[in-house]
């Protein structure tokens, strides 16, 4: 590429993403985007492995997963200029499969129709600024607790992937057999990543993932790919492409289904945006997220597009924190992540061999970074400390960002109300706390 062409490209990126204004550069953003991709590439295979139980073909859902991820993440890059990546949501895909299709007996086509309807509702709530108002109304204590809670949640996922933590019938959770190959590789990766970051090596998280994957080869944790390139096939995608049944969804009582999709996705996304934005320094002096409406729109439009592509609800991914931790500050990070997902269509054999043991150390390290928000909480005031605690621990203990937020809102509103501090709390907090109570009573009653 000629020097003039390089300058022209750099100029376009600067004008589009305002790199200098955000204190970053192209190299940092590229490394951050690749890091985010590496930590969430598992969704390419995990989402179809869950959804296929509805009768949808694995390969078709895999293509739908990549397509919806690319679509929504590109929107985030250009609409909001934030380094957040989106993909079909974990938890939402399980609800789609086990509760809606297998549990309620709805066809997967009608279930996709319900996803479409929920996406339309998301768009309406975004344009009416309801979701932005929720972000602004969250008290500073809960914002910090959400950030810390997501850090704990990410670290817990990392411990689980590394097999440091395993299920134990006697104590519920227990320590894994650390002499097994997976924990050994993950421990080496965690040590290497920690050293690289402590020494200030740029892209230390990404290098840690790559080194861990290589270390896994002699342990049999990482498998050599059988081939490098695999050409995409539209015929493999066609069984689910544009197969949603909106009329079928409307003919069934779907209020509870849309309500569940709406609640979980809304507060997963809101929680992720607050937590990762706090870690990246994107919140303003009032604790608000600039361009919040534009940051919330991609998951709404992505959910609509995903229903056409053939996948459940799309949401903002907490693994975006790994890219932010690697220095990502603009939409260029998201664009690179989307580009990596697109390229994965051609290099699926290579992408598939990066083991969870290699990405687990990155998640643990990012969790440690996000825990820094916990120092901003006033632990001497029990009306602040208790809601902060139940918010933070509620996420890993229930394996849900949305549940942690619900616990926080309910406890914060309740304690403030009965300690004559009700005027300090935004009315929307009380409304949301009541809705969360109804949500638990309705969906779990």
MIDRENKOL-942795 format. One record per residue (C-alpha): chain; z, x negated, y negated. Coordinates in steps of 0.1 Angstrom, whole numbers, plus 5000, padded with zeros to 4 digits. Layout:
- A / Z / X / Y
...
This chain:
- A / 5000 / 5000 / 5000
- A / 4990 / 4986 / 4966
- A / 5016 / 4978 / 4939
- A / 5003 / 5006 / 4917
- A / 5005 / 5031 / 4945
- A / 5041 / 5020 / 4952
- A / 5050 / 5024 / 4915
- A / 5033 / 5058 / 4914
- A / 5053 / 5069 / 4945
- A / 5086 / 5057 / 4931
- A / 5078 / 5075 / 4898
- A / 5072 / 5108 / 4917
- A / 5105 / 5104 / 4936
- A / 5124 / 5096 / 4904
- A / 5110 / 5126 / 4886
- A / 5116 / 5149 / 4915
- A / 5151 / 5138 / 4926
- A / 5165 / 5120 / 4895
- A / 5176 / 5090 / 4916
- A / 5189 / 5068 / 4887
- A / 5208 / 5097 / 4872
- A / 5226 / 5102 / 4905
- A / 5233 / 5065 / 4909
- A / 5212 / 5059 / 4940
- A / 5178 / 5045 / 4950
- A / 5151 / 5051 / 4975
- A / 5164 / 5027 / 5002
- A / 5199 / 5043 / 5001
- A / 5185 / 5078 / 5003
- A / 5163 / 5069 / 5033
- A / 5191 / 5053 / 5052
- A / 5213 / 5083 / 5044
- A / 5186 / 5107 / 5056
- A / 5181 / 5089 / 5089
- A / 5219 / 5088 / 5094
- A / 5222 / 5125 / 5089
- A / 5193 / 5130 / 5114
- A / 5210 / 5108 / 5140
- A / 5243 / 5127 / 5138
- A / 5227 / 5161 / 5142
- A / 5196 / 5155 / 5163
- A / 5216 / 5168 / 5193
- A / 5208 / 5204 / 5180
- A / 5172 / 5199 / 5191
- A / 5184 / 5201 / 5227
- A / 5217 / 5218 / 5225
- A / 5205 / 5250 / 5207
- A / 5177 / 5258 / 5233
- A / 5201 / 5249 / 5262
- A / 5224 / 5278 / 5249
- A / 5197 / 5302 / 5238
- A / 5176 / 5299 / 5270
- A / 5203 / 5320 / 5288
- A / 5189 / 5350 / 5270
- A / 5156 / 5345 / 5289
- A / 5139 / 5326 / 5260
- A / 5120 / 5295 / 5273
- A / 5138 / 5262 / 5266
- A / 5107 / 5244 / 5252
- A / 5098 / 5273 / 5229
- A / 5133 / 5275 / 5214
- A / 5132 / 5237 / 5210
- A / 5101 / 5239 / 5189
- A / 5116 / 5269 / 5170
- A / 5148 / 5248 / 5163
- A / 5128 / 5219 / 5148
- A / 5106 / 5242 / 5128
- A / 5135 / 5261 / 5112
- A / 5154 / 5229 / 5106
- A / 5125 / 5213 / 5088
- A / 5117 / 5245 / 5068
- A / 5153 / 5251 / 5055
- A / 5161 / 5214 / 5049
- A / 5129 / 5209 / 5028
- A / 5139 / 5239 / 5008
- A / 5173 / 5223 / 5002
- A / 5156 / 5191 / 4990
- A / 5133 / 5207 / 4965
- A / 5152 / 5238 / 4954
- A / 5187 / 5223 / 4950
- A / 5182 / 5185 / 4951
- A / 5213 / 5181 / 4974
- A / 5215 / 5158 / 5004
- A / 5224 / 5187 / 5028
- A / 5206 / 5194 / 5061
- A / 5203 / 5228 / 5077
- A / 5197 / 5239 / 5113
- A / 5204 / 5268 / 5137
- A / 5242 / 5271 / 5137
- A / 5264 / 5261 / 5166
- A / 5287 / 5291 / 5173
- A / 5261 / 5315 / 5159
- A / 5238 / 5306 / 5187
- A / 5266 / 5312 / 5212
- A / 5274 / 5346 / 5196
- A / 5236 / 5354 / 5197
- A / 5234 / 5346 / 5234
- A / 5267 / 5356 / 5249
- A / 5279 / 5384 / 5227
- A / 5248 / 5401 / 5214
- A / 5222 / 5396 / 5242
- A / 5243 / 5391 / 5274
- A / 5274 / 5410 / 5262
- A / 5258 / 5440 / 5245
- A / 5226 / 5441 / 5265
- A / 5203 / 5438 / 5235
- A / 5169 / 5422 / 5241
- A / 5165 / 5388 / 5225
- A / 5136 / 5402 / 5205
- A / 5159 / 5428 / 5190
- A / 5186 / 5402 / 5185
- A / 5161 / 5381 / 5165
- A / 5154 / 5413 / 5145
- A / 5191 / 5415 / 5137
- A / 5191 / 5379 / 5126
- A / 5162 / 5388 / 5102
- A / 5182 / 5417 / 5088
- A / 5212 / 5394 / 5082
- A / 5189 / 5369 / 5065
- A / 5177 / 5395 / 5041
- A / 5213 / 5404 / 5033
- A / 5220 / 5367 / 5027
- A / 5192 / 5366 / 5002
- A / 5205 / 5396 / 4983
- A / 5240 / 5382 / 4982
- A / 5226 / 5349 / 4969
- A / 5205 / 5364 / 4942
- A / 5233 / 5386 / 4931
- A / 5255 / 5355 / 4929
- A / 5281 / 5369 / 4952
- A / 5283 / 5337 / 4973
- A / 5283 / 5315 / 4942
- A / 5312 / 5336 / 4928
- A / 5331 / 5330 / 4961
- A / 5327 / 5292 / 4958
- A / 5339 / 5293 / 4921
- A / 5369 / 5315 / 4930
- A / 5383 / 5292 / 4958
- A / 5415 / 5276 / 4945
- A / 5415 / 5238 / 4941
- A / 5441 / 5235 / 4968
- A / 5419 / 5253 / 4993
- A / 5389 / 5233 / 4982
- A / 5407 / 5201 / 4990
- A / 5421 / 5215 / 5022
- A / 5386 / 5227 / 5033
- A / 5373 / 5191 / 5028
- A / 5402 / 5176 / 5047
- A / 5399 / 5203 / 5074
- A / 5362 / 5196 / 5079
- A / 5371 / 5159 / 5082
- A / 5395 / 5168 / 5110
- A / 5369 / 5191 / 5126
- A / 5342 / 5164 / 5125
- A / 5366 / 5138 / 5139
- A / 5377 / 5162 / 5167
- A / 5340 / 5167 / 5176
- A / 5336 / 5129 / 5176
- A / 5367 / 5125 / 5199
- A / 5353 / 5152 / 5222
- A / 5318 / 5136 / 5223
- A / 5334 / 5102 / 5230
- A / 5355 / 5117 / 5258
- A / 5386 / 5103 / 5241
- A / 5399 / 5139 / 5243
- A / 5393 / 5161 / 5273
- A / 5405 / 5195 / 5285
- A / 5438 / 5194 / 5304
- A / 5451 / 5225 / 5323
- A / 5487 / 5216 / 5318
- A / 5487 / 5206 / 5281
- A / 5454 / 5222 / 5269
- A / 5441 / 5189 / 5256
- A / 5447 / 5154 / 5270
- A / 5434 / 5119 / 5268
- A / 5402 / 5110 / 5287
- A / 5398 / 5082 / 5312
- A / 5392 / 5054 / 5287
- A / 5378 / 5030 / 5313
- A / 5348 / 5053 / 5319
- A / 5315 / 5042 / 5304
- A / 5312 / 5068 / 5277
- A / 5347 / 5061 / 5261
- A / 5340 / 5024 / 5263
- A / 5307 / 5026 / 5246
- A / 5321 / 5049 / 5219
- A / 5351 / 5026 / 5213
- A / 5329 / 4996 / 5209
- A / 5307 / 5017 / 5185
- A / 5337 / 5028 / 5165
- A / 5350 / 4992 / 5162
- A / 5315 / 4979 / 5151
- A / 5310 / 5008 / 5126
- A / 5345 / 5002 / 5112
- A / 5339 / 4965 / 5107
- A / 5305 / 4971 / 5091
- A / 5319 / 4996 / 5066
- A / 5349 / 4974 / 5059
- A / 5326 / 4945 / 5051
- A / 5305 / 4967 / 5028
- A / 5273 / 4966 / 5049
- A / 5248 / 4991 / 5035
- A / 5238 / 5017 / 5061
- A / 5268 / 5007 / 5082
- A / 5271 / 5041 / 5099
- A / 5234 / 5041 / 5109
- A / 5237 / 5006 / 5122
- A / 5267 / 5016 / 5142
- A / 5248 / 5044 / 5158
- A / 5219 / 5021 / 5168
- A / 5241 / 4993 / 5180
- A / 5261 / 5018 / 5201
- A / 5229 / 5032 / 5217
- A / 5219 / 4996 / 5226
- A / 5254 / 4988 / 5240
- A / 5251 / 5019 / 5261
- A / 5221 / 5006 / 5281
- A / 5240 / 4982 / 5305
- A / 5267 / 5009 / 5309
- A / 5241 / 5035 / 5320
- A / 5251 / 5057 / 5291
- A / 5218 / 5052 / 5273
- A / 5187 / 5058 / 5294
- A / 5154 / 5041 / 5287
- A / 5128 / 5067 / 5277
- A / 5100 / 5072 / 5302
- A / 5075 / 5073 / 5274
- A / 5074 / 5069 / 5237
- A / 5050 / 5096 / 5224
- A / 5047 / 5132 / 5235
- A / 5022 / 5154 / 5216
- A / 5035 / 5188 / 5204
- A / 5021 / 5219 / 5221
- A / 5017 / 5252 / 5203
- A / 5013 / 5270 / 5236
- A / 5048 / 5260 / 5245
- A / 5061 / 5276 / 5213
- A / 5041 / 5308 / 5215
- A / 5064 / 5328 / 5238
- A / 5090 / 5332 / 5210
- A / 5069 / 5327 / 5178
- A / 5068 / 5360 / 5158
- A / 5083 / 5379 / 5187
- A / 5113 / 5394 / 5168
- A / 5117 / 5432 / 5170
- A / 5130 / 5445 / 5137
- A / 5124 / 5481 / 5146
- A / 5143 / 5477 / 5178
- A / 5172 / 5461 / 5159
- A / 5173 / 5490 / 5135
- A / 5173 / 5516 / 5163
- A / 5206 / 5502 / 5177
- A / 5240 / 5503 / 5160
- A / 5238 / 5467 / 5146
- A / 5264 / 5469 / 5118
- A / 5289 / 5448 / 5137
- A / 5263 / 5423 / 5148
- A / 5250 / 5418 / 5112
- A / 5286 / 5417 / 5100
- A / 5295 / 5389 / 5124
- A / 5263 / 5369 / 5115
- A / 5270 / 5374 / 5078
- A / 5307 / 5364 / 5079
- A / 5304 / 5334 / 5101
- A / 5273 / 5320 / 5084
- A / 5285 / 5327 / 5049
- A / 5318 / 5309 / 5052
- A / 5305 / 5281 / 5074
- A / 5280 / 5274 / 5047
- A / 5304 / 5279 / 5018
- A / 5330 / 5257 / 5035
- A / 5305 / 5230 / 5043
- A / 5292 / 5230 / 5008
- A / 5327 / 5228 / 4993
- A / 5339 / 5201 / 5017
- A / 5309 / 5178 / 5016
- A / 5304 / 5183 / 4979
- A / 5340 / 5173 / 4972
- A / 5335 / 5142 / 4993
- A / 5302 / 5133 / 4975
- A / 5316 / 5140 / 4940
- A / 5291 / 5169 / 4934
- A / 5317 / 5193 / 4920
- A / 5322 / 5195 / 4883
- A / 5355 / 5193 / 4864
- A / 5362 / 5229 / 4871
- A / 5357 / 5224 / 4908
- A / 5324 / 5242 / 4907
- A / 5292 / 5233 / 4925
- A / 5262 / 5230 / 4900
- A / 5231 / 5248 / 4912
- A / 5252 / 5266 / 4938
- A / 5228 / 5295 / 4939
- A / 5199 / 5271 / 4948
- A / 5221 / 5254 / 4974
- A / 5229 / 5287 / 4991
- A / 5193 / 5301 / 4991
- A / 5178 / 5277 / 5018
- A / 5201 / 5289 / 5046
- A / 5193 / 5325 / 5037
- A / 5155 / 5319 / 5037
- A / 5159 / 5296 / 5066
- A / 5176 / 5324 / 5086
- A / 5147 / 5347 / 5079
- A / 5121 / 5321 / 5088
- A / 5141 / 5311 / 5119
- A / 5140 / 5347 / 5131
- A / 5102 / 5345 / 5130
- A / 5101 / 5311 / 5146
- A / 5124 / 5322 / 5174
- A / 5159 / 5309 / 5168
- A / 5193 / 5323 / 5157
- A / 5209 / 5320 / 5123
- A / 5203 / 5288 / 5102
- A / 5232 / 5273 / 5084
- A / 5242 / 5242 / 5064
- A / 5253 / 5214 / 5088
- A / 5286 / 5197 / 5084
- A / 5270 / 5165 / 5098
- A / 5254 / 5162 / 5064
- A / 5287 / 5145 / 5055
- A / 5275 / 5115 / 5074
- A / 5245 / 5111 / 5051
- A / 5267 / 5116 / 5020
- A / 5291 / 5089 / 5034
- A / 5261 / 5066 / 5038
- A / 5253 / 5070 / 5001
- A / 5230 / 5100 / 5000
- A / 5232 / 5118 / 4967
- A / 5199 / 5137 / 4962
- A / 5174 / 5159 / 4979
- A / 5155 / 5128 / 4990
- A / 5182 / 5124 / 5017
- A / 5175 / 5159 / 5029
- A / 5137 / 5154 / 5027
- A / 5140 / 5122 / 5049
- A / 5161 / 5142 / 5074
- A / 5135 / 5169 / 5075
- A / 5108 / 5143 / 5080
- A / 5127 / 5127 / 5109
- A / 5130 / 5161 / 5126
- A / 5093 / 5167 / 5121
- A / 5085 / 5133 / 5136
- A / 5108 / 5141 / 5165
- A / 5081 / 5165 / 5177
- A / 5061 / 5135 / 5186
- A / 5089 / 5113 / 5198
- A / 5111 / 5137 / 5217
- A / 5114 / 5113 / 5247
- A / 5130 / 5086 / 5224
- A / 5152 / 5110 / 5204
- A / 5166 / 5125 / 5236
- A / 5180 / 5092 / 5249
- A / 5204 / 5086 / 5220
- A / 5237 / 5096 / 5237
- A / 5266 / 5114 / 5222
- A / 5287 / 5083 / 5228
- A / 5265 / 5066 / 5201
- A / 5269 / 5093 / 5175
- A / 5306 / 5100 / 5181
- A / 5318 / 5070 / 5162
- A / 5299 / 5081 / 5132
- A / 5315 / 5115 / 5133
- A / 5350 / 5100 / 5136
- A / 5344 / 5076 / 5107
- A / 5330 / 5104 / 5085
- A / 5361 / 5125 / 5094
- A / 5383 / 5097 / 5082
- A / 5364 / 5095 / 5049
- A / 5367 / 5132 / 5043
- A / 5404 / 5132 / 5049
- A / 5409 / 5116 / 5015
- A / 5409 / 5150 / 4999
- A / 5443 / 5157 / 5013
- A / 5460 / 5135 / 4988
- A / 5451 / 5159 / 4960
- A / 5472 / 5187 / 4974
- A / 5508 / 5193 / 4961
- A / 5528 / 5192 / 4993
- A / 5561 / 5198 / 4974
- A / 5550 / 5234 / 4965
- A / 5551 / 5255 / 4997
- A / 5529 / 5282 / 4982
- A / 5502 / 5255 / 4981
- A / 5512 / 5233 / 5011
- A / 5513 / 5260 / 5038
- A / 5479 / 5276 / 5030
- A / 5464 / 5240 / 5028
- A / 5479 / 5232 / 5062
- A / 5467 / 5263 / 5080
- A / 5432 / 5258 / 5064
- A / 5429 / 5222 / 5075
- A / 5443 / 5225 / 5110
- A / 5427 / 5259 / 5116
- A / 5392 / 5244 / 5117
- A / 5396 / 5220 / 5146
- A / 5422 / 5241 / 5164
- A / 5399 / 5272 / 5165
- A / 5367 / 5251 / 5165
- A / 5354 / 5271 / 5135
- A / 5351 / 5263 / 5098
- A / 5351 / 5300 / 5090
- A / 5384 / 5307 / 5108
- A / 5401 / 5279 / 5089
- A / 5389 / 5293 / 5056
- A / 5401 / 5328 / 5067
- A / 5436 / 5315 / 5075
- A / 5437 / 5297 / 5041
- A / 5426 / 5328 / 5021
- A / 5450 / 5351 / 5038
- A / 5480 / 5328 / 5036
- A / 5473 / 5317 / 5000
- A / 5469 / 5353 / 4987
- A / 5499 / 5366 / 5007
- A / 5523 / 5339 / 4996
- A / 5513 / 5340 / 4960
- A / 5515 / 5378 / 4959
- A / 5551 / 5378 / 4972
- A / 5564 / 5349 / 4951
- A / 5555 / 5365 / 4917
- A / 5525 / 5341 / 4912
- A / 5498 / 5367 / 4918
- A / 5484 / 5363 / 4882
- A / 5475 / 5327 / 4891
- A / 5451 / 5339 / 4917
- A / 5415 / 5351 / 4911
- A / 5411 / 5388 / 4921
- A / 5383 / 5378 / 4944
- A / 5407 / 5357 / 4965
- A / 5427 / 5389 / 4972
- A / 5396 / 5408 / 4981
- A / 5384 / 5382 / 5005
- A / 5418 / 5379 / 5021
- A / 5417 / 5416 / 5028
- A / 5382 / 5414 / 5042
- A / 5393 / 5385 / 5064
- A / 5422 / 5406 / 5078
- A / 5397 / 5434 / 5085
- A / 5373 / 5410 / 5101
- A / 5400 / 5398 / 5126
- A / 5411 / 5433 / 5133
- A / 5376 / 5447 / 5137
- A / 5359 / 5418 / 5156
- A / 5388 / 5409 / 5177
- A / 5406 / 5442 / 5180
